[in-house]
Amino acid sequence: MAAKELNRLPLAIRAVTFDLWLTLIWDSKELEEYRRLRRLVNFHRFAMKFAKDNGNGTKDFNFNRVRLALEELEVRIKGLYDRGLDVHPDDRGRMLFDILRIRLPRKNAQHIYERAGEILSNSGYRTRFPNVNPEAKPTLRALKEENPEVKIGLVSNAARSAATYRRILRSYGISEYFDSLTISCEVGFLKPRKEIFDAALHSLRVKPQDALHVGDLFRADIVGAASLGMNAALYTGLWHKYAHYMIPGEHIPNDFKPPSSSTIITEISSLKDTVELARKLR
């Protein structure tokens, strides 16, 4: 096990939460481009009939127009990201229709926004899934075997619904291990905001000091979890995938101190080390 443990006190770990991307799964550039294309094609097809009702011809309402609208949506959402906020898929659908200047009948608008949100969430995730960390299933299984009462949760900064990610996890045979999925776009807050961790703990019905969070980003996962009083482990096992995102991994600084002196903060290079860490914290 790694390496930078600032404290070690006997604790009763009742829950373990995991980050999703670059902790349990990762994507390739090819898959990301595939999903981007599916989102464009599927939303264009869906919105076409409403564009016609607004007097737009099929020539005017083309792929390029939708592509530009999706790019504008990303810009607007990034402005919210910078404030630690996130947007529900249904609201993303509403924002897209606003950007495209397509007016919807009031009585059907909410249903259409919900359907648009489903398209944005599911496009590209029906048959082609991200790569799964080969350590994920053995680790989750071992945690449940070690203590069947332990709760396992997911806490992720992600733009798609929990239902979409639940289906992805099911395809890997690991959905059954998760008692809750807490996704930023559904709770409205991004890690490292306390609110998203608080929502996860509330769904698992555990106190912060009784939980361990595992994730690959120091600021989002470690600082965020520790700020609420959770124990946290920085997982570095998939950092070699960061080259795809052109970002370096950030280790826990030697002078980092969590708000609570009883909080355990450490680094692990193998996901399976989670089991040993949880055992020592029990």
C-alpha positions as MATLAB code, in Angstrom:
seq = 'MAAKELNRLPLAIRAVTFDLWLTLIWDSKELEEYRRLRRLVNFHRFAMKFAKDNGNGTKDFNFNRVRLALEELEVRIKGLYDRGLDVHPDDRGRMLFDILRIRLPRKNAQHIYERAGEILSNSGYRTRFPNVNPEAKPTLRALKEENPEVKIGLVSNAARSAATYRRILRSYGISEYFDSLTISCEVGFLKPRKEIFDAALHSLRVKPQDALHVGDLFRADIVGAASLGMNAALYTGLWHKYAHYMIPGEHIPNDFKPPSSSTIITEISSLKDTVELARKLR';
ca = [
       0.000    0.000    0.000;
       1.100    3.562   -0.635;
       2.574    5.762    1.207;
       1.250    9.049    2.562;
      -0.799    8.322    5.652;
      -1.142   11.363    7.862;
      -2.997    9.683   10.723;
      -3.973    6.208   11.816;
      -6.753    5.739   14.357;
      -9.156    2.829   14.793;
     -12.403    3.760   13.067;
     -15.620    1.929   12.290;
     -15.866    2.025    8.501;
     -19.475    1.509    7.509;
     -19.291    2.704    3.897;
     -16.857    2.997    0.998;
     -17.542    5.356   -1.890;
     -15.738    5.305   -5.226;
     -15.151    7.842   -7.944;
     -16.127    6.534  -11.396;
     -13.944    7.906  -14.215;
     -10.270    6.873  -14.075;
     -10.977    4.952  -10.896;
     -13.408    2.256  -12.025;
     -13.646    2.987  -15.766;
     -11.959    4.984  -18.523;
     -12.647    5.962  -22.128;
     -10.503    6.151  -25.250;
     -10.429    8.999  -27.782;
     -12.180    6.730  -30.251;
     -15.035    6.029  -27.850;
     -15.384    9.681  -26.910;
     -15.627   10.652  -30.577;
     -18.167    7.890  -31.182;
     -20.346    9.153  -28.314;
     -20.075   12.743  -29.542;
     -21.258   11.663  -33.002;
     -24.139    9.561  -31.630;
     -25.278   12.484  -29.464;
     -25.273   14.778  -32.496;
     -27.153   12.355  -34.757;
     -29.699   11.297  -32.136;
     -30.524   14.786  -30.938;
     -30.790   16.125  -34.492;
     -33.255   13.360  -35.347;
     -35.290   14.006  -32.203;
     -35.418   17.793  -32.503;
     -36.116   17.823  -36.247;
     -39.884   17.407  -35.914;
     -40.123   20.255  -33.386;
     -37.977   22.474  -35.615;
     -40.433   21.856  -38.465;
     -43.305   22.900  -36.200;
     -41.421   26.183  -35.670;
     -41.218   26.818  -39.398;
     -37.653   25.614  -39.871;
     -37.038   23.673  -43.072;
     -34.906   20.546  -43.086;
     -32.161   22.417  -44.941;
     -31.999   25.099  -42.254;
     -32.065   22.601  -39.411;
     -28.956   20.641  -40.306;
     -26.258   18.763  -38.411;
     -23.990   21.776  -38.304;
     -26.618   23.859  -36.564;
     -27.078   21.205  -33.897;
     -23.299   20.769  -33.585;
     -22.876   24.473  -32.916;
     -25.716   24.349  -30.381;
     -24.031   21.476  -28.544;
     -20.779   23.447  -28.485;
     -22.602   26.492  -27.114;
     -24.189   24.257  -24.470;
     -20.743   23.090  -23.375;
     -19.586   26.701  -23.010;
     -22.585   27.626  -20.869;
     -22.218   24.566  -18.668;
     -18.504   25.199  -18.207;
     -19.440   28.538  -16.706;
     -21.456   26.655  -14.101;
     -18.675   24.090  -13.622;
     -16.344   26.935  -12.681;
     -18.701   27.688   -9.780;
     -18.895   24.039   -8.684;
     -22.382   23.579  -10.115;
     -23.777   21.013  -12.542;
     -26.887   20.701  -14.708;
     -29.463   17.908  -14.847;
     -29.807   16.164  -18.240;
     -33.411   17.417  -18.524;
     -32.201   20.994  -18.069;
     -29.474   20.417  -20.634;
     -32.232   19.428  -23.034;
     -34.155   22.610  -22.226;
     -31.006   24.694  -22.721;
     -30.408   23.095  -26.126;
     -33.920   23.897  -27.317;
     -33.417   27.487  -26.114;
     -30.100   27.768  -27.963;
     -31.741   26.393  -31.104;
     -34.659   28.821  -30.601;
     -37.213   26.089  -30.835;
     -40.401   26.908  -28.921;
     -42.356   23.978  -27.553;
     -46.033   23.709  -26.611;
     -46.212   24.435  -22.888;
     -48.295   21.379  -22.028;
     -45.722   19.005  -23.569;
     -42.513   20.919  -22.913;
     -41.403   19.168  -19.711;
     -41.928   15.725  -21.216;
     -39.921   16.743  -24.308;
     -37.094   18.103  -22.131;
     -37.012   14.831  -20.203;
     -36.840   12.854  -23.426;
     -34.064   15.142  -24.684;
     -32.208   14.523  -21.420;
     -32.479   10.776  -21.925;
     -31.032   11.123  -25.420;
     -28.110   13.200  -24.155;
     -27.500   10.672  -21.377;
     -27.800    7.470  -23.379;
     -26.350    8.354  -26.773;
     -23.297    6.197  -27.419;
     -23.863    4.130  -24.272;
     -26.288    1.538  -25.583;
     -23.852   -1.035  -26.940;
     -20.341    0.408  -26.587;
     -19.249    0.908  -23.009;
     -16.123    2.440  -21.453;
     -13.222    0.224  -20.433;
     -13.523   -1.235  -16.942;
     -10.691   -1.374  -14.417;
      -9.859   -5.105  -14.081;
      -9.417   -4.563  -10.328;
     -12.937   -3.183   -9.892;
     -14.969   -6.361   -9.537;
     -12.468   -8.256   -7.300;
     -12.228   -5.203   -5.034;
     -15.973   -4.683   -4.717;
     -16.572   -8.380   -4.150;
     -13.843   -8.535   -1.497;
     -15.306   -5.547    0.350;
     -18.698   -7.235    0.566;
     -17.143  -10.562    1.571;
     -15.055   -8.832    4.244;
     -18.128   -7.151    5.689;
     -21.549   -7.871    4.136;
     -22.982   -4.905    6.039;
     -20.654   -2.348    4.448;
     -22.364    0.108    2.123;
     -20.783    0.880   -1.246;
     -21.560    4.053   -3.150;
     -20.505    5.889   -6.292;
     -19.728    9.626   -6.245;
     -18.992   10.993   -9.707;
     -18.682   14.254  -11.580;
     -20.581   13.165  -14.668;
     -23.054   14.542  -17.198;
     -25.274   11.486  -17.590;
     -28.010   10.093  -15.390;
     -27.571    7.514  -12.655;
     -29.794    5.194  -14.701;
     -27.285    5.321  -17.565;
     -24.363    4.555  -15.279;
     -26.319    1.838  -13.487;
     -26.809    0.126  -16.855;
     -23.078    0.473  -17.622;
     -22.123   -1.032  -14.260;
     -24.589   -3.840  -14.854;
     -22.831   -4.680  -18.131;
     -19.620   -5.258  -16.132;
     -21.398   -7.395  -13.542;
     -20.709   -4.936  -10.709;
     -23.975   -2.991  -10.382;
     -25.169   -5.320   -7.618;
     -22.381   -4.162   -5.301;
     -23.514   -0.523   -5.275;
     -26.087    0.640   -2.754;
     -26.293    4.129   -4.251;
     -25.093    6.214   -7.187;
     -24.598    9.937   -6.603;
     -24.016   11.803   -9.866;
     -23.152   15.502  -10.006;
     -25.613   16.356  -12.774;
     -28.467   14.965  -10.673;
     -27.569   16.629   -7.358;
     -26.488   19.907   -8.968;
     -23.009   20.099   -7.423;
     -19.549   18.965   -8.505;
     -16.798   17.502   -6.384;
     -15.056   18.933   -4.383;
     -18.224   20.690   -3.170;
     -19.397   19.289    0.155;
     -22.961   18.995   -1.087;
     -22.325   16.048   -3.406;
     -20.505   14.068   -0.726;
     -23.224   14.942    1.769;
     -25.862   13.652   -0.664;
     -23.952   10.368   -1.033;
     -23.609    9.906    2.725;
     -27.284   10.721    3.231;
     -28.299    8.069    0.702;
     -26.047    5.523    2.437;
     -27.177    6.669    5.913;
     -23.677    6.944    7.340;
     -21.677    9.682    9.043;
     -18.609   11.167    7.320;
     -16.161    9.730    9.853;
     -17.582    6.259    9.207;
     -16.893    6.395    5.457;
     -13.901    6.040    3.124;
     -13.802    7.684   -0.310;
     -11.531    6.442   -3.114;
     -10.775    8.545   -6.191;
      -8.036    9.603   -8.596;
      -8.067   13.399   -8.205;
      -6.498   15.125   -5.227;
      -8.613   18.276   -5.292;
     -11.934   16.764   -6.338;
     -11.780   13.526   -4.367;
      -9.392   13.958   -1.457;
      -9.893   17.624   -0.571;
     -13.635   17.292   -1.161;
     -14.134   14.182    0.962;
     -11.807   15.358    3.740;
     -13.568   18.722    3.960;
     -16.665   16.865    5.120;
     -14.726   14.656    7.542;
     -14.537   11.527    5.389;
     -11.453    9.344    5.217;
      -9.979    9.319    1.717;
      -7.569    7.382   -0.495;
      -6.011    8.856   -3.633;
      -5.950    6.103   -6.258;
      -3.062    6.381   -8.721;
      -3.421    3.053  -10.545;
      -4.891    4.547  -13.731;
      -2.828    7.717  -13.837;
      -1.048    6.394  -16.926;
      -4.350    7.006  -18.748;
      -4.027   10.749  -18.027;
      -1.893   11.201  -21.155;
      -5.146   11.034  -23.091;
      -6.432   14.070  -21.171;
      -3.100   15.932  -21.179;
      -3.156   16.413  -17.408;
      -0.619   15.253  -14.802;
      -1.580   13.360  -11.670;
      -1.398   15.419   -8.477;
      -0.064   13.649   -5.398;
      -1.151   14.540   -1.874;
       1.131   17.392   -0.756;
       3.278   16.591    2.257;
       1.863   19.587    4.102;
      -1.801   18.768    3.415;
      -3.783   18.468    6.625;
      -7.471   17.518    6.711;
      -9.813   19.647    8.849;
     -10.233   16.795   11.342;
      -7.136   15.334   13.011;
      -8.794   11.905   13.139;
      -9.308   11.704    9.370;
      -7.207    9.161    7.474;
      -5.689   10.383    4.191;
      -3.500    8.094    2.094;
      -2.468    7.094   -1.450;
      -2.960    3.679   -3.005;
      -1.641    2.375   -6.318;
      -3.838   -0.738   -6.428;
      -7.609   -0.591   -6.107;
      -7.451   -3.808   -4.083;
      -5.617   -1.859   -1.365;
      -9.026   -0.384   -0.557;
      -9.939   -3.639    1.171;
      -6.851   -3.626    3.377;
      -7.335    0.047    4.211;
     -11.000   -0.472    5.124;
      -9.986   -3.412    7.298;
      -7.419   -1.335    9.192;
      -9.916    1.459    9.691;
     -12.551   -0.832   11.141;
];
